[in-house]
């Protein structure tokens, strides 16, 4: 059984660096944790096998670091 993908958070600023979103600074979601982030804080891509995402998808820098060393959360 596959784990369920997390719901996407909503807001007006990056949950990592707190920069405000605008037409120039767009919102992005980490496909692993669902947090709302700016492009700078979600610049990595990787597959997420537990969600059956075999092609690389956008992940936040925190999830990338944890998943790269084989960690889970």
C-alpha positions as CSV (number, residue, x, y, z in Angstrom):
1,X,0.0,0.0,0.0
2,X,1.4,3.4,-1.0
3,X,1.5,6.2,1.5
4,X,-0.9,9.1,0.8
5,X,0.6,12.3,-0.5
6,X,0.4,15.2,2.0
7,X,-2.1,18.0,1.5
8,X,-0.6,21.2,0.1
9,X,-0.3,24.1,2.5
10,X,-1.5,27.6,1.5
11,X,-0.2,31.0,2.4
12,X,1.3,34.3,1.2
13,X,5.0,33.6,2.2
14,X,7.6,30.9,2.0
15,X,7.5,28.6,5.0
16,X,11.2,28.3,5.0
17,X,12.7,31.8,4.4
18,X,9.5,33.8,4.9
19,X,9.9,35.8,1.6
20,X,6.5,37.1,0.3
21,X,5.0,35.7,-2.9
22,X,4.3,38.0,-5.8
23,X,4.0,37.8,-9.6
24,X,7.8,37.6,-9.8
25,X,8.3,35.3,-6.8
26,X,5.9,32.4,-7.4
27,X,4.6,29.7,-5.0
28,X,5.8,26.1,-5.2
29,X,4.9,23.1,-3.2
30,X,7.2,20.3,-2.1
31,X,5.8,17.1,-3.4
32,X,7.1,15.2,-0.4
33,X,5.9,17.3,2.6
34,X,3.4,19.6,0.9
35,X,4.9,22.8,2.4
36,X,4.5,26.1,0.4
37,X,7.9,27.4,-0.6
38,X,9.7,29.8,-2.9
39,X,11.8,28.6,-5.9
40,X,15.0,29.1,-3.9
41,X,13.9,26.8,-1.0
42,X,12.5,24.1,-3.3
43,X,15.1,24.0,-6.0
44,X,15.8,20.2,-6.0
45,X,14.1,17.4,-7.9
46,X,14.0,13.7,-7.0
47,X,11.7,10.7,-7.4
48,X,9.4,9.8,-4.5
49,X,8.9,6.1,-4.7
50,X,6.5,5.9,-1.7
51,X,4.1,8.1,-3.6
52,X,4.6,6.2,-6.9
53,X,6.4,9.2,-8.4
54,X,9.2,7.6,-10.4
55,X,10.1,10.7,-12.4
56,X,11.9,13.5,-10.5
57,X,9.5,16.0,-8.9
58,X,10.0,19.3,-7.0
59,X,11.0,18.8,-3.3
60,X,12.2,21.3,-0.7
61,X,15.8,21.4,0.4
62,X,15.0,19.8,3.8
63,X,13.2,16.8,2.2
64,X,15.9,16.5,-0.4
65,X,18.7,16.3,2.3
66,X,16.7,13.8,4.4
67,X,15.7,11.6,1.5
68,X,19.2,11.7,-0.1
69,X,20.7,9.9,2.9
70,X,17.9,7.4,3.1
71,X,15.9,9.0,5.9
72,X,12.2,8.9,6.3
73,X,9.6,11.1,8.0
